[in-house]
C-alpha cells in the first residue's frame, strides 16, 4: 500500500452529505442549495453524490454564521467569499512576484562590477 494512502488534507473530500450536514449543523437540502448557488463546491463520487472536505464544512459554518449573525443574504455571502478568495490569490501572487524581484535584483547585483 502507498505510504501516502491515508494522508488526507483539509481539502480531501471524505464526508457524504448526511455527515456533512450533521457536522455543519445544516439540513442536507440546505447543503444542496449552497452547492447549486456555488457557495461551496463539494467533490463528487463516481455516482455523482456529493463528498465534502473539512474545509467545505468550515465554509458551510461560515456561510451559516454570515447569514444568521450578520444578516447577509446568500448573494452577498457569495460575493464576500469570491472577494476573500481573490484576496488570497492576490497575496500569493504578490509573494511570488516579490520573490522574483528579489532574485532578479540579486542577479543584477552579482553581475554588475562594483561602483
N, C-alpha and C positions, 0 to 999 in steps of 0.2 A: 504494500500500500504506500502511496505517495506520502512523504513526510508532511506536506502542506495540506493534506486532505481535509483536516479539521481546522485549519487556520481560517477563521471567519473574521471579517471586518464588520464595522458598523453598517457597511453598505451591502452586506450579503443578504439577499432576500431569503428568509427562512420561515417566516410566520404566515400561516394560512389566515384568511380573512377573519375567521371566528376568534383566533388567538389574538390577532392584531386589534380587533375590536375590544376584546377584554383588556388588553394591555393599555390601550389608549383611552378606555372609558367611553367609547363611542359605539353606536349601533352599526352593524355591518352595512346597512343601507346608506348610512352617512359616509362610510369609507368609500363605497361605490360612487356616491355623488362627488366626493372630493377628487376621486380618480377621474371621473368624467370632466370635471372642471379644470383638471390639471394642477390641483393644489398639491398632490402627491402622485408619484409615478412608481407604483409597485412593480416588481418583476412579475413574470408570468411563468406558469408551469407549461408543460407540453400541451395540456388540455385547455390552456388559456385562463386557468384560475389565477387569482392574484396571490403573490407572495410578497410580504412586507419585510423590510430590514429594520434593524434597531433605529437607524436614522429616520426611516419613514415613521416609526412610532413616535419619535420625538417631534417630528414635523406635525403629525396629527394632533399631538397635545398642544403644540404652539398655535395651530390654526384654531383649535377649540378655545384656547386662552384669549387670543385676539378677538374672537367672536364674542365670547361670553363676558370677559372682564373689560375689554376695551370698546365693545360695541361696534366693531368694524365689520362691514358686510363682506361676503365672500369675494366679490370683485376687488375690493380694497385689499383684502388679505393676499389675493393672488398677486396684485401689483407690488405689495410690500415684499413678498417672497422673491419675486423676479428681481427687484432692486437690490435686495440683500445678496442674491446670487451674483448679480453684476458687480457689486462692490467686492466680493471675494475674488471674482475673476480678475478685476482690475488691479487689486492688491497683488495678486500672484504675478500678473504681467509686469507691474511696476517693479516688483522684486527682481524678476528675471532681467528686465532692462537695466536696472541699476547694477546688477552683477556684470552684465555685458559691457556697460560703460566703464566699470572699474577695470575689467580685463583689457579693454582697448586702451585705456589710459596707461595701464602698466606696460603694455606692449610698446606704446609710443615712447614712454619714458625710457624704457630699456633700449630702444633703437636709436634714440637721439643722443648725439655726443654731449657731454657736459658743457654748460654755458660758461 
